């Protein structure tokens, strides 16, 4: 099977939404490409005194609603096409839940597992110096992503502050609490996913008490969403990570699973469980399937075998377009990535707001505000699904998001006179 191009997939979703909304073609022409793409080379002195040169990217997809927002990933397989797709997804992830941001994304081609802490710090600071001219609380606000973490964000914030000559905490989110991080940020992506799963189950009449859950990917998001759903009464029957899996139809305690992974490096071999592969987990008979790993996991061939009632995409782009069509034909309720994984960027927004105010909220306040935004976002997408004559949830989510971005572009005068005649009004969104 040919590899799915994530950027082309994202473009396809935008085109579907623009067409279904009846918008002027200018909307798609603007949204199908990022507004700014920066490629940089980053020379880093290694511990042995040699110089190694790394390639990095920062992409700003759209800024109609506000500053670009999106993470920075360190990974050996980073490509410009992937970063462009992720920046595009961020535009609509922010818009679907009503955040005042556009989409951005960054990446560095490297294997952080092969770098010492000193080399990693020098690479992180070098990346910020290379892209500093396009960063800032009012321009572009990065965050952690694959293989980056609060410690790396602190280095990056510090380097940008040196560049500016004063503390600029609001340039980066996902920081440690002591330097302007937000309470609740660590659990935000998973908590947002669990909230929309709860709302979907309620709407579909699926009792969470005893509902069976399978989670692909047991990193930060996957392990926490498993714990939160377990606390809601669900039964965690299968989990996998990059090295193996564990399955027990009687249910497993996700906290003990996480402890087992911490001790052994994997969930495999969890006491009382049987091994399960990632492919087997995706097609397991369960109520709720949470893909929380990488892109393009649920392909057409996999989708035909999926037996879950709800698929909640905690990862970015885990389902291919062909796989998505098959899931919808089978009547499986898909909570798309731009909605299901929006909790992280929502609390990143809260962190940015708190940095700008210089006043910080309790974790209870953060979680309360996250609950409000995720519940509202979910029901706006469900309403759009009905108004769109039963379009699928992914298309409905893109319709909500594209409608908001198009309205912002229209009032800012980006679309020209002909396009302004057909641009939608954000206030026309369903309540």
N, C-alpha and C positions, 0 to 999 in steps of 0.2 A: 504494500500500500504506500502511495506517495505521501510524504510528510506534509502535514497541514501547515500552511503559512498563517501564523496567528494574526499578522497585520491584515492579510486579505480577509480572514474571517471577521475581524472587527469592522472592516470596511463594508462587508456584506450586511452586517447587522444594522449599520447606520443607513445604508441604502434602503433596506426594508422598512425602517421606521420612517424615513423621509417620505417614501412612496405612500405608506399607509396613512400618514398624516396629511398628505396632499400638499406638501410644502414645495416651494420653488426649488428647481435644481441647483440654484446657487448655494442653498444650505448644504447639500451633499458635497458640492465642489470645495467648499471651505473646510468641511469636517473630515473629508477623506484623507487629508494629509496634515501632518503637524505644522504649526506655525514656525517653529524654530528647532533646528537639529544642530547640536554642537558635538564634534568629535575631537578628542584631545589625546595627546600622548603624555605620559606621566613617567619621567625618569625617577627611579627610586634607588637609593644606595642600600645594597643588601648588607647583611651582617658581615660577610667576608670581604667587604670593600668594593665589590664589583657593582656596576650599574645595570639594572634591568629596566627595560622600558615597557610600560603597560599601556593599553588602549582603553580609553573610557568614553562614555557617551552621556549627554544630558539632552533630553527631548522635552519640548514644551508643545503640547498638542493644541490647546485652545485656552484663551484667557478672557473670554467674553464675560464669564461670571465672577472672575476674580483671579488671584495669583495661581500659578501652576502649583500642583500638589502631587507628590508621589515619591515612592521610595527609591533607594539606591541599592542595587544588588551587586555582590561580588561573586562571580561564578565563572568557571572556565568555559562554559558554553554560551555566555552572553553574546548576542548578536544585535546589530542595529535594528533589524526588522522586529525582533522581539521587544526591544525597548520602545520602539515606535508604537507597537500594538499595545503594550502595557500603559503607555502614556495616554493613548486614545481611550482605553478602558477606564482610566482614572477620571477623565473628563466626565464620563457618563455615570461612573460610580458616585462621584460627588454630586452630580446633578440629580440623580434619581432620588436622593434623600434630602435634596434642597440645601446643600452646603455652598457657600459663596467662594468656590474654587473652580479653576480649570484643571486640566490634567497634565501631569508631568511624570517623568521617570528617568532614572539614571542607572548606569551599569558600568562595571569595570571587568575586563576579561582577565581573570586571575583565579588561582586556586588558593583561597585563604587558609586551607588546611596545611598548605606547604610553607606558609609564611610565619615567621616568628612574631611575637607581639610587637617588637620594635619595627620590623619591616611592615607589618600591618598598619601601624600608626603612621609611618612615613608615607605609605601609599594613600591612606585616608586623607592626610593633610595635603598631599600633593594633588589629589583629585579636586579638593575644594579650591586650592589656589588656581587650578586650571580652569574651573568653571565659575569662579567667584563673580565675574562681571555680570552673569545672568541670574545670580541668586539674590535673595533678600526677602524679608517678611512681606513686602508689597509686590514682589516679583515672582519668586519661586521658592517653595518651602519643602525641602526633601525630608525623608523619614527612613527608618530601617526597612530592609526587604530581605531577600534570600542571603544568608551568611553575613548580614550586618546586624548590629545590635546596639543597645543604649551606649555602651562604652565607645563604639566607633562614632556614634552620633555626637557624643561629648567632644571627641577629638575634632570632628568636623566643625561643630559650633565654635569651639575655641579658636580654630584656625581662621574661620571667617571673622570672628571678633577681633583677632589680631590684624586682619586685612582692613577692617573698618576703623580700628583704633578705639573701640568701645565694646562693651558686652552687647551682643545681639542674640539673646536667647531665642527669639521668635523666628530665627532663620531655619531652624531644624526642629522637628518634633520626634518623639520617641526617645527623648533624652532621659538620663537618670533624674530622679526627683530633686536631688540637691542642686541641680543646675537648670531648673525650670521645667522638669518633666511633669506629667499629669498623673495623678492617682487614677487607677483603673485602666491605664493604657495597655498593660501586659495582657489583660484578658479581653480587650475590647473587640477584636475580630471574632473571637469565639463566642463572646457574649451576644454580639449582634446576630450571629448565625443562629444561636440557640433561640433567641427571641423570635426570629421569623419562622423557624421550625415550629415553635409553639403556636404561633398565630396560624400557620398553615394547617397544622394538625387539628386545631380547634375548628377552623372553617370546613375541613374535610370530614369532621366527625371521627377522627382517630384519637382515642384516649391515649394520653402520654403514659399513664400508669401501665407498665408492662409492654409498651411499644418497643420493638426490637430495632437496634441501631448498629450499623456497620460503618466504621471510619477508616478511610484510606488516607494514610499519612498521620503519624502520631508525634508530630513536632509540637510547637507551641500552640498553634490553632487547633489541631486535631485532638490533642490530649485534653485541652481545656474544654472544647465543645463536648467531648465525651463526658467529662466530669459534670458539666452543667446540665446536660440532658439526663444523666444518671440522677442528679439531684432533683430533677423534675419527675422522676419515676420511671424513666426509660431503662431498658435492659440492654447493656452493651454486649453484643454477641460476637463481634469480630473487629479486630484492629490490625493494621499492618504498618510497618515502617520500611525504610529503605533496605533493611537486611532480612526481614522475615515477618511473620504474622502469627496471631493467636486467635483461636476461635473456641467459644464455649457457649452453646445455645442456652445454658442455664443462666448465663450472664456473668460479667466480670466487673470487678471494682476498678474504675479507671485510675483512682489514686494509687492503688497497689500496682496496677499496670505501669504507671509512671515510675514508681519506686523500683520496680523490676528492671525497667529500661535504664534507669540511672545506674543501677548496680552492674548490669550485664552488657549494656550498649544496645539492647534490642528488646522488643516485646516478645520475640519468639522464645519458646520455652517457659512461658508463664505457667505456674503450677495449675494443673487441672485443665489446661487448654490443649487443643490440637493445632498443628501447623496449618496455615492457610496462605495461599499466594495472593498477590494483589489482584490478579485477574479473577481468581475465585471469589474474592471478597466483593468485587463489583457486581457479580451476578448472584450473590447470596440471596436467599429468600428472607427479606426483612421488611420492616415498615419504613425505615428512614435510612438512606444512604448518604453519607457525607464525604464527598471527594475533597480532601484537604492536602493534596500533594502537588503535582505539577500539571502542566497543560496537556491537552489531547489524550486524556486517559479513557474517556468513554467515546470510542469510535463507533462507526456504524455496526461493525461486527459485535462489539461488546454491548451496545445499546439493545440489540435484538434479544439479548439474554438477561437484561436487567429486570429484576423482579420486585424492586422496592416500590412503595407507594409514593414516597417523597424523595426527591434528590435535591439536596441542599449544597450548592457549590461554594464551599469555604475557600477553595483554591481559585486562582485566576485561569479562566479558559480551560477547565477540565473536560469539557464536552465539545466535540467537533460539530460543525453545522449539520453534517449527515446524521451523526449520533443524536443530536437534538431533535431533528425531525422524527426519528424513529421513536424516541422517548415520548414525544407528544402524540404520535399516532397510537401508541399503546395506552394512552391515558395516564401516564405517570406525571405527577405534579412536580415540575422543576422550578426551584427557586434559584434564579440565575446569579452568577457570580457578582455582577455589579450591584446587586441588592444584598445577597446573602453574606458577602464579605465586606460590606460597607461599614461595619462597626469600628474597624481599625482607623479608617480615615476620619470617621466622625469624632472619635476621641482625640485624634491628632488635631482636628479642628478645635476641639475644646482646649487642648494644650496651647495652641497658637493664640486663642482668645485670652487665656489666662496670662500668657507671656506679655501680650499687649496691654492688659490691664494691670499687671503686677499684683494680681490677687488670685489666690488658688483655692479650688473647691475640694471638699472631702470626696472620698471614693463613693460614698452614698449619693452625693449630689451628681457626680459624673455618671453613675449608673442610672440614676433617675432620668437625666437628660438623654442619655443614650436610648433608654427604653422608649421615651416619647418619640424620638426621631425615627427609630427603626419600625415601630408599630405604625406610625403615620405613613412612612415610606412604603411598607408592605401593602397597606390597604389602598393607597393611591394607585399602586401598580395593579392590584386586583380589580379596582374600579375601572382603570383604563382597559384592562383585559375584557371586561364586559362591554364597555362603550365601543371598543374596537371590534365588536361582533365576535367575541370569543377567540381573539388572537391568543397565541401562547404567552406564557409569562415572560419569556425572554424578550419577545417583541414588544410586549406591553411595557416592560421596564425601559427599553430603549425609547419607546414612544414618549413616556413621561420625561425622560432625560433630554432627548433631542428637542422636545417642545420647549423646555426651559432654556436650553442653550440658544435655540433659534430666536426665541423672544429677546434674549439679551443681545444677540447680534443685530436683530432688527432695530431695537431702540437705540443702539449705538451707531446705526447707519452703515453697517458692514455689508448689507445685502443689496443695496441699490434700490431704485424706485420700483422696478417691476416686482422684485422679490418681496418688498415690504407689503405689497398688496395681499400676499398669501401667508405671511408669517403668522404663527399662532400667538396668542396671549397667555402668559404664564398664569394669569389669574383665572383663566378658563379651565384650569386643571380641576379635576373632581375633588371635592372636599373630603 
